[in-house]
Amino acid sequence: MCSGVCPAASNMDLSPRQVIELARLGMQNEIVKSKTVWICASCLACTVNCPRGFDLSRLMEAIRLLTLRRNVDHVKPEQIPPEERDDIPQIAMVSGLRKFTG
């Protein structure tokens, strides 16, 4: 059910259900190593449709924040080519950097 409503599930290497199971087992590092946490759009589709009422969006955000607080940036702004930076709307750049950098 969770994966079926997730608009980004096809790009994730862990399904929402797998993320919940790894978190339940205390395997946060396995979740952080995957690209799933960074692909999650925080759209709340999984949370709204979860038959068990689990707030997966909140878990994803918490894992992102804990990772970034350890100064582990997922994106390095200096690695974005200047020509691409010029094409990205400023608000999108700021929003992306807030999500992916500590």
N, C-alpha and C positions, 0 to 999 in steps of 0.2 A: 504494500500500500504506500509506504513512504517514498520508495524509489519511483513508483509509478507517477507520482504527482510532481516530483522534483524536476524543474526545467533544466538543471545542470547535470543530472545523474549520468547521462551518457558520456560525459567528460571526466567523471570521477573514477579513481582507481579503487576506492572503497565505497560500498553502498551505504546509505544512511543507517541501515540495520547493522552493518559491520562496524560502523563508527560507534554506535550505541553499545555493542557487545564489547569492543575493545576498551571503551571507557569504563564499562562495568567491571572489567577485569583489571583495571588500573594500568592499562597499557597506553598511556598518553603519548609516549615517544613514538609508538607505531603509527598513531594517528597523525602526529606532526610530520613524520617522514613522508606521508602520502600527500598528494596534491588536492585531495578532497576538501580539506579545511579552507584552502585558499580559493577554491573554485566556488564554494557555497556562496550564493547571492544573498543569503539571509532574507529570502522572500517570504518565509514562514509557511510555505505550502506544506512542508512535511509536518510541522507542528500542528497546523489546523486539521490535517487529515490523519494524524497518528491515532490509531484505535486505542492505544494505551495512555494517551495524553502526555507523551514525553515531549519536552521542549528541546528538540535537536538544534534549532537555530541558536538557542542560548548556549548550548554546549559548544557548538562550533565557534561562536564568538569568544567564549571563555578560553578555549584552547588557543585561538589566534592571539588574544591579549596576553596570555601567559607566555607564549613563545616570543612575542615582540618585546615584552618586559625583560626578557633575558638578552635583549639586544641582538636577536637573530632576525635580521631583516629578510623578508621574502623577495623583495625587489630592491635593487640598488639603483637609485635615480641616475647616477652617473653612467650606468650601462645602457640607458635608453638613448638611442642615437638622436643627435640634435634635430635632424630632419623630421623624425617621428614626434619629438617633443613639440615642435612647432605646429604640428597638425592636430595634436590632442587638445580638446577644449580645456581651458584652465580649470574649470570646476571639476572636470573628470580627473585631471592630473592630481589636484589636491585631494579629492575623495579617494583615489587609488592609493596615494602615498599614505594617507591616514590609515587605510586598511592594511597595507602591506609593510609598513616600516614602523620601527619603534621610536 
